[in-house]
Amino acid sequence: MTIAGMAPSFPTLLRLHSKAVHTAGIGPTGEPTMQTPLDLHALALEVKAAQDSTSQIQPITDRLPAFDLPAAYEVANLIHDARQAEGARPLIPLPTGHPTARC
């Protein structure tokens, strides 16, 4: 939390996140999938902005073929953390058969 109990802004949260740069993955034949680090902060900002404005973006893998599954999960985590910092709460699924569960 920051001053006066306010949640940190998305850029602040990204700066504080420990896994901001994804440096390597392993391809199906065992070779590294990328030679340079990806800026996951910038990708998270871009995807979150597109989600917030309900607009489409070019697929990340079209621009960055080295963008792999671990990097995608990290971007998703950055966005999730930012939304929670903004006050969003995760949905809690109801158990099957719960009286208020809708089919």
DSSP file (Angstrom, degrees, kcal/mol; ACC not computed):
  #  RESIDUE AA STRUCTURE BP1 BP2  ACC     N-H-->O    O-->H-N    N-H-->O    O-->H-N    TCO  KAPPA ALPHA  PHI   PSI    X-CA   Y-CA   Z-CA
    1    1 A M              0   0    0      0, 0.0     6,-0.2     0, 0.0     2,-0.1   0.000 360.0 360.0 360.0 153.4    0.0    0.0    0.0
    2    2 A T    >   -     0   0    0      4,-2.6     3,-1.5     1,-0.3     4,-0.2  -0.290 360.0 -32.0-108.8-164.2    1.1    3.6   -0.6
    3    3 A I  G >  S+     0   0    0      1,-0.3     3,-1.5     2,-0.2    -1,-0.3  -0.192 128.3   9.1 -54.1 139.3    0.3    6.9    1.1
    4    4 A A  G 3  S-     0   0    0      1,-0.3    -1,-0.3    -3,-0.1    -2,-0.0   0.712 126.5 -72.6  61.3  24.8   -3.1    7.2    2.7
    5    5 A G  G <  S+     0   0    0     -3,-1.5    -1,-0.3     1,-0.2     2,-0.2   0.623  89.7 148.8  72.8  12.3   -3.8    3.5    2.1
    6    6 A M    <   -     0   0    0     -3,-1.5    -4,-2.6    -4,-0.2    -1,-0.2  -0.546  51.3-111.0 -81.1 146.3   -4.3    3.9   -1.6
    7    7 A A        -     0   0    0     -2,-0.2    -1,-0.1    -6,-0.2    78,-0.1  -0.435  40.1 -98.7 -71.7 148.8   -3.3    1.0   -3.9
    8    8 A P        -     0   0    0      0, 0.0    -1,-0.1     0, 0.0     2,-0.0  -0.321  41.5-105.0 -66.6 152.7   -0.2    1.5   -6.1
    9    9 A S     >  -     0   0    0      1,-0.1     4,-2.8    -3,-0.1     5,-0.2  -0.265  33.6-102.9 -70.8 164.9   -0.8    2.5   -9.7
   10   10 A F  H  > S+     0   0    0      1,-0.2     4,-2.4     2,-0.2     5,-0.2   0.923 122.2  48.4 -59.1 -47.8   -0.3    0.0  -12.5
   11   11 A P  H  > S+     0   0    0      0, 0.0     4,-2.0     0, 0.0    -1,-0.2   0.899 112.7  49.4 -60.8 -37.6    3.1    1.4  -13.6
   12   12 A T  H  > S+     0   0    0      2,-0.2     4,-1.7     1,-0.2    -2,-0.2   0.924 110.3  50.5 -64.4 -43.7    4.2    1.4   -9.9
   13   13 A L  H  X S+     0   0    0     -4,-2.8     4,-1.1     1,-0.2    -1,-0.2   0.895 109.3  51.6 -60.7 -40.5    3.1   -2.2   -9.5
   14   14 A L  H  < S+     0   0    0     -4,-2.4     3,-0.4     1,-0.2    -1,-0.2   0.893 107.3  52.1 -65.3 -39.0    5.0   -3.2  -12.6
   15   15 A R  H  < S+     0   0    0     -4,-2.0    -1,-0.2     1,-0.2    -2,-0.2   0.851 111.9  47.6 -64.5 -32.4    8.2   -1.6  -11.3
   16   16 A L  H  < S+     0   0    0     -4,-1.7    -1,-0.2    -5,-0.1    -2,-0.2   0.670  86.0 107.6 -82.6 -17.3    7.8   -3.5   -8.1
   17   17 A H    ><  -     0   0    0     -4,-1.1     3,-0.5    -3,-0.4    24,-0.1  -0.404  63.3-146.3 -68.7 135.4    7.1   -6.9   -9.7
   18   18 A S  T 3  S+     0   0    0      1,-0.2     2,-0.3    -2,-0.1     3,-0.2   0.712  89.2  52.0 -79.2 -20.9   10.1   -9.2   -9.4
   19   19 A K  T 3   +     0   0    0      1,-0.2    -1,-0.2    55,-0.1    -2,-0.1  -0.390  65.4 135.2-112.9  55.4    9.7  -11.1  -12.7
   20   20 A A    <   +     0   0    0     -3,-0.5    20,-1.4    -2,-0.3    21,-0.6   0.754  61.7  51.1 -78.0 -25.1    9.5   -8.2  -15.1
   21   21 A V  E     -A   39   0A   0     -3,-0.2     2,-0.6    18,-0.2    18,-0.2  -0.958  65.9-156.4-122.0 127.4   11.9   -9.5  -17.7
   22   22 A H  E     +A   38   0A   0     16,-1.1    16,-2.3    -2,-0.5     3,-0.1  -0.888  15.5 176.3-101.0 122.2   11.7  -12.9  -19.3
   23   23 A T        +     0   0    0     -2,-0.6     2,-0.3     1,-0.3    -1,-0.1   0.773  51.8   3.7-105.0 -27.9   15.0  -13.9  -20.7
   24   24 A A        +     0   0    0      9,-0.1     2,-0.3     8,-0.1    -1,-0.3  -0.998  45.0 179.8-159.9 152.6   14.8  -17.4  -22.1
   25   25 A G        -     0   0    0     -2,-0.3     8,-1.9     9,-0.2     2,-0.5  -0.880  32.5-111.3-140.0 172.8   12.7  -20.4  -22.8
   26   26 A I  B     -B   32   0B   0     -2,-0.3     5,-0.1     6,-0.3    -2,-0.0  -0.952  27.3-142.9-115.3 125.8   13.3  -23.8  -24.3
   27   27 A G    >   -     0   0    0      4,-3.7     3,-1.9    -2,-0.5     6,-0.1  -0.164  36.9 -90.3 -77.1 175.8   11.9  -24.7  -27.8
   28   28 A P  T 3  S+     0   0    0      0, 0.0    -1,-0.1     0, 0.0    -2,-0.0   0.747 128.6  47.5 -62.7 -23.4   10.5  -28.1  -28.8
   29   29 A T  T 3  S-     0   0    0      2,-0.1    -2,-0.0     3,-0.0    -3,-0.0   0.339 123.7-101.3 -99.0   7.3   13.9  -29.2  -30.0
   30   30 A G  S <  S+     0   0    0     -3,-1.9     3,-0.1     1,-0.3     0, 0.0   0.382  81.3 126.7  94.1  -3.4   15.7  -28.0  -26.9
   31   31 A E  S    S-     0   0    0      1,-0.1    -4,-3.7    -5,-0.1    -1,-0.3  -0.524  71.5 -90.9 -84.8 155.3   17.1  -24.7  -28.3
   32   32 A P  B     -B   26   0B   0      0, 0.0    -6,-0.3     0, 0.0    -1,-0.1  -0.367  28.7-145.1 -61.0 142.9   16.5  -21.3  -26.5
   33   33 A T  S    S+     0   0    0     -8,-1.9     2,-0.3     1,-0.1    -7,-0.1   0.584  77.6  27.5 -89.1 -10.0   13.4  -19.6  -27.8
   34   34 A M        -     0   0    0     -9,-0.4    -9,-0.2   -11,-0.1    -1,-0.1  -0.998  50.1-161.5-150.9 150.7   14.8  -16.1  -27.6
   35   35 A Q  S    S+     0   0    0     -2,-0.3    -1,-0.1     1,-0.1    -2,-0.0   0.691  81.7  42.3-101.7 -25.1   18.1  -14.3  -27.7
   36   36 A T  S    S-     0   0    0    -14,-0.0    -1,-0.1     1,-0.0     2,-0.1  -0.881  92.1 -96.5-123.1 154.6   17.1  -11.0  -26.0
   37   37 A P        -     0   0    0      0, 0.0     2,-0.4     0, 0.0   -14,-0.2  -0.363  32.7-130.3 -69.6 147.4   14.9  -10.3  -23.0
   38   38 A L  E     -A   22   0A   0    -16,-2.3     2,-1.3    28,-0.1   -16,-1.1  -0.762  15.5-126.5 -92.0 142.7   11.3   -9.4  -23.5
   39   39 A D  E  >  +A   21   0A   0     -2,-0.4     4,-1.8     1,-0.2   -18,-0.2  -0.740  30.3 179.2 -88.7  92.6    9.9   -6.3  -21.7
   40   40 A L  H  > S+     0   0    0    -20,-1.4     4,-2.7    -2,-1.3     5,-0.2   0.796  76.3  61.4 -68.1 -27.9    7.0   -8.0  -20.0
   41   41 A H  H  > S+     0   0    0    -21,-0.6     4,-2.6     2,-0.2    -1,-0.2   0.952 106.0  45.5 -60.3 -49.1    6.0   -4.7  -18.3
   42   42 A A  H  > S+     0   0    0      1,-0.2     4,-2.3     2,-0.2    -2,-0.2   0.894 113.7  49.5 -63.7 -39.9    5.4   -3.1  -21.7
   43   43 A L  H  X S+     0   0    0     -4,-1.8     4,-2.7     2,-0.2     5,-0.2   0.913 110.9  49.6 -64.9 -42.1    3.5   -6.1  -22.9
   44   44 A A  H  X S+     0   0    0     -4,-2.7     4,-2.7     1,-0.2     5,-0.2   0.913 111.2  49.4 -63.5 -42.3    1.3   -6.1  -19.8
   45   45 A L  H  X S+     0   0    0     -4,-2.6     4,-2.3     2,-0.2    -1,-0.2   0.917 112.7  48.1 -61.2 -42.9    0.6   -2.4  -20.2
   46   46 A E  H  X S+     0   0    0     -4,-2.3     4,-2.0     2,-0.2    -2,-0.2   0.929 114.6  44.1 -64.7 -46.5   -0.3   -2.9  -23.9
   47   47 A V  H  X S+     0   0    0     -4,-2.7     4,-2.5     2,-0.2    -2,-0.2   0.913 114.3  49.5 -66.8 -42.8   -2.6   -5.8  -23.2
   48   48 A K  H  X S+     0   0    0     -4,-2.7     4,-2.9    -5,-0.2    -1,-0.2   0.909 110.4  50.7 -63.7 -41.3   -4.3   -4.2  -20.2
   49   49 A A  H  X S+     0   0    0     -4,-2.3     4,-1.9    -5,-0.2    -1,-0.2   0.902 110.9  49.1 -62.6 -40.2   -4.9   -1.0  -22.2
   50   50 A A  H  <>S+     0   0    0     -4,-2.0     5,-2.5     2,-0.2     4,-0.4   0.903 112.8  47.4 -65.5 -40.7   -6.4   -3.0  -25.0
   51   51 A Q  H ><5S+     0   0    0     -4,-2.5     3,-1.0     3,-0.2    -2,-0.2   0.931 111.7  50.3 -64.3 -45.1   -8.7   -4.9  -22.6
   52   52 A D  H 3<5S+     0   0    0     -4,-2.9    -1,-0.2     1,-0.3    -2,-0.2   0.840 117.9  38.6 -64.0 -33.4   -9.7   -1.6  -20.8
   53   53 A S  T 3<5S-     0   0    0     -4,-1.9    -1,-0.3    -5,-0.2    -2,-0.2   0.369 106.9-126.3 -97.4   5.2  -10.6    0.0  -24.1
   54   54 A T  T < 5 +     0   0    0     -3,-1.0     2,-0.3    -4,-0.4    -3,-0.2   0.894  63.4 137.9  48.9  46.9  -12.1   -3.2  -25.6
   55   55 A S      < -     0   0    0     -5,-2.5     2,-0.3    -6,-0.2    -1,-0.2  -0.805  52.2-116.4-116.8 161.8   -9.9   -2.9  -28.6
   56   56 A Q        -     0   0    0     -2,-0.3     2,-0.3    -3,-0.1    -5,-0.0  -0.658  24.2-164.5 -95.5 152.0   -7.9   -5.5  -30.5
   57   57 A I        -     0   0    0     -2,-0.3     3,-0.1   -10,-0.0   -10,-0.0  -0.898  34.7 -89.4-127.8 161.7   -4.2   -5.7  -30.9
   58   58 A Q        -     0   0    0     -2,-0.3     5,-0.1     1,-0.1     0, 0.0  -0.451  61.0 -89.6 -64.0 140.6   -1.9   -7.6  -33.2
   59   59 A P    >>  -     0   0    0      0, 0.0     3,-1.2     0, 0.0     4,-1.0  -0.281  31.6-132.9 -54.2 135.3   -1.0  -11.0  -31.8
   60   60 A I  H >> S+     0   0    0      1,-0.3     4,-3.2     2,-0.2     3,-0.7   0.874 104.9  58.9 -60.4 -38.1    2.1  -10.7  -29.7
   61   61 A T  H 34 S+     0   0    0      1,-0.2    -1,-0.3     2,-0.2     6,-0.1   0.708  96.9  62.1 -69.1 -18.4    3.7  -13.8  -31.3
   62   62 A D  H <4 S+     0   0    0     -3,-1.2    -1,-0.2     1,-0.1    -2,-0.2   0.869 117.2  29.5 -68.7 -35.9    3.4  -12.1  -34.7
   63   63 A R  H << S+     0   0    0     -4,-1.0    -2,-0.2    -3,-0.7    -3,-0.1   0.805 134.3  30.9 -90.8 -34.7    5.7   -9.4  -33.5
   64   64 A L    ><  -     0   0    0     -4,-3.2     3,-2.5    -5,-0.2    -1,-0.2  -0.761  62.3-179.5-128.9  83.9    7.7  -11.4  -31.0
   65   65 A P  T 3  S+     0   0    0      0, 0.0    -1,-0.1     0, 0.0    -4,-0.1   0.731  81.8  64.4 -58.5 -21.1    8.0  -15.0  -32.1
   66   66 A A  T 3   +     0   0    0     -3,-0.1     2,-0.7     2,-0.1   -33,-0.1   0.524  69.7 117.0 -80.1  -4.6   10.0  -15.8  -28.9
   67   67 A F    <   -     0   0    0     -3,-2.5     2,-0.1    -7,-0.2    -3,-0.1  -0.525  50.5-178.5 -66.8 110.1    7.0  -14.9  -26.7
   68   68 A D     >  -     0   0    0     -2,-0.7     4,-2.3     1,-0.0     5,-0.2  -0.419  40.9 -88.0-109.8-178.0    6.5  -18.3  -25.1
   69   69 A L  H  > S+     0   0    0      1,-0.2     4,-2.5     2,-0.2     5,-0.2   0.899 122.6  51.3 -61.8 -45.6    4.0  -19.8  -22.6
   70   70 A P  H  > S+     0   0    0      0, 0.0     4,-1.9     0, 0.0    -1,-0.2   0.902 111.8  48.8 -59.4 -38.3    5.9  -18.9  -19.4
   71   71 A A  H  > S+     0   0    0      2,-0.2     4,-2.4     1,-0.2    -2,-0.2   0.899 109.9  52.0 -66.3 -39.5    6.2  -15.3  -20.6
   72   72 A A  H  X S+     0   0    0     -4,-2.3     4,-2.5     1,-0.2    -1,-0.2   0.913 109.3  49.2 -63.3 -42.6    2.4  -15.2  -21.4
   73   73 A Y  H  X S+     0   0    0     -4,-2.5     4,-2.3     1,-0.2    -1,-0.2   0.889 110.4  51.3 -63.5 -37.8    1.6  -16.5  -17.9
   74   74 A E  H  X S+     0   0    0     -4,-1.9     4,-2.4    -5,-0.2    -2,-0.2   0.908 109.8  48.9 -66.8 -40.9    3.9  -13.8  -16.4
   75   75 A V  H  X S+     0   0    0     -4,-2.4     4,-2.3     2,-0.2    -2,-0.2   0.922 111.1  50.7 -62.1 -43.7    2.1  -11.1  -18.4
   76   76 A A  H  X S+     0   0    0     -4,-2.5     4,-2.5     1,-0.2    -2,-0.2   0.899 110.3  49.8 -61.0 -40.2   -1.3  -12.4  -17.3
   77   77 A N  H  X S+     0   0    0     -4,-2.3     4,-2.9     2,-0.2     5,-0.2   0.898 108.8  52.0 -65.5 -40.2   -0.1  -12.4  -13.7
   78   78 A L  H  X S+     0   0    0     -4,-2.4     4,-2.1     2,-0.2    -2,-0.2   0.919 112.3  45.7 -61.0 -43.1    1.1   -8.8  -14.0
   79   79 A I  H  X S+     0   0    0     -4,-2.3     4,-2.4     2,-0.2    -2,-0.2   0.917 112.9  50.1 -66.6 -43.2   -2.3   -7.7  -15.4
   80   80 A H  H  X S+     0   0    0     -4,-2.5     4,-2.3     1,-0.2    -2,-0.2   0.931 111.3  48.4 -60.4 -46.8   -4.1   -9.7  -12.7
   81   81 A D  H  X S+     0   0    0     -4,-2.9     4,-2.2     1,-0.2    -1,-0.2   0.895 111.2  51.0 -61.3 -40.1   -2.0   -8.1   -9.9
   82   82 A A  H  X S+     0   0    0     -4,-2.1     4,-1.5    -5,-0.2    -1,-0.2   0.910 109.2  50.0 -65.2 -41.8   -2.6   -4.6  -11.4
   83   83 A R  H  <>S+     0   0    0     -4,-2.4     5,-2.4     1,-0.2     4,-0.3   0.902 111.1  48.9 -64.8 -39.7   -6.3   -5.1  -11.5
   84   84 A Q  H ><5S+     0   0    0     -4,-2.3     3,-1.3     1,-0.2    -1,-0.2   0.883 108.1  54.4 -66.0 -36.9   -6.3   -6.3   -7.9
   85   85 A A  H 3<5S+     0   0    0     -4,-2.2    -1,-0.2     1,-0.3    -2,-0.2   0.805 104.7  55.4 -65.1 -28.3   -4.3   -3.2   -7.0
   86   86 A E  T 3<5S-     0   0    0     -4,-1.5    -1,-0.3    -5,-0.1    -2,-0.2   0.510 131.6 -94.1 -81.3  -4.5   -7.0   -1.1   -8.6
   87   87 A G  T < 5S+     0   0    0     -3,-1.3    -3,-0.2     1,-0.3    -2,-0.1   0.404  76.5 142.9 110.5  -2.6   -9.6   -2.7   -6.4
   88   88 A A      < -     0   0    0     -5,-2.4    -1,-0.3    -6,-0.2    -2,-0.0  -0.402  37.5-147.3 -69.0 148.6  -10.9   -5.5   -8.5
   89   89 A R        -     0   0    0     -2,-0.1     2,-0.1     0, 0.0    -1,-0.0  -0.952  17.3-113.6-118.7 138.8  -11.7   -8.7   -6.6
   90   90 A P        -     0   0    0      0, 0.0     2,-0.2     0, 0.0   -10,-0.0  -0.372  34.7-109.1 -68.4 147.9  -11.3  -12.2   -8.0
   91   91 A L        -     0   0    0     -2,-0.1     0, 0.0     1,-0.0     0, 0.0  -0.558  24.2-145.7 -75.1 139.9  -14.5  -14.2   -8.6
   92   92 A I        -     0   0    0     -2,-0.2     2,-0.0     0, 0.0    -1,-0.0  -0.936  19.1-131.0-107.5 114.8  -15.0  -17.1   -6.2
   93   93 A P        -     0   0    0      0, 0.0     3,-0.1     0, 0.0     8,-0.0  -0.347  17.5-125.8 -67.2 143.9  -16.7  -20.0   -8.0
   94   94 A L        -     0   0    0      1,-0.1     3,-0.1     4,-0.1     4,-0.0  -0.630  31.4-102.2 -85.0 146.5  -19.7  -21.5   -6.2
   95   95 A P    >   -     0   0    0      0, 0.0     3,-2.0     0, 0.0     6,-0.2  -0.319  47.0 -88.2 -65.8 152.2  -19.7  -25.2   -5.6
   96   96 A T  T 3  S+     0   0    0      1,-0.3     0, 0.0    -3,-0.1     0, 0.0  -0.362 116.7  24.0 -58.5 135.2  -21.7  -27.4   -7.9
   97   97 A G  T 3  S+     0   0    0      1,-0.3    -1,-0.3    -3,-0.1     0, 0.0   0.420  83.0 148.4  87.0  -1.4  -25.3  -27.8   -6.6
   98   98 A H    X   -     0   0    0     -3,-2.0     3,-2.0     1,-0.1    -1,-0.3  -0.452  56.8-121.8 -65.3 138.3  -25.1  -24.5   -4.6
   99   99 A P  T 3  S+     0   0    0      0, 0.0    -1,-0.1     0, 0.0    -2,-0.0   0.766 110.7  44.2 -57.7 -27.6  -28.6  -23.0   -4.5
  100  100 A T  T 3  S+     0   0    0      2,-0.1     2,-0.2     0, 0.0    -2,-0.1   0.436  86.3 113.4 -97.9   1.8  -27.5  -19.7   -6.1
  101  101 A A    <   -     0   0    0     -3,-2.0     2,-0.4    -6,-0.2    -5,-0.0  -0.541  60.2-141.6 -72.8 136.4  -25.3  -21.4   -8.8
  102  102 A R              0   0    0     -2,-0.2    -2,-0.1     1,-0.1    -4,-0.1  -0.798 360.0 360.0 -99.9 140.3  -26.8  -20.9  -12.3
  103  103 A C              0   0    0     -2,-0.4    -1,-0.1     0, 0.0    -2,-0.0   0.425 360.0 360.0 -96.5 360.0  -26.6  -23.6  -14.9
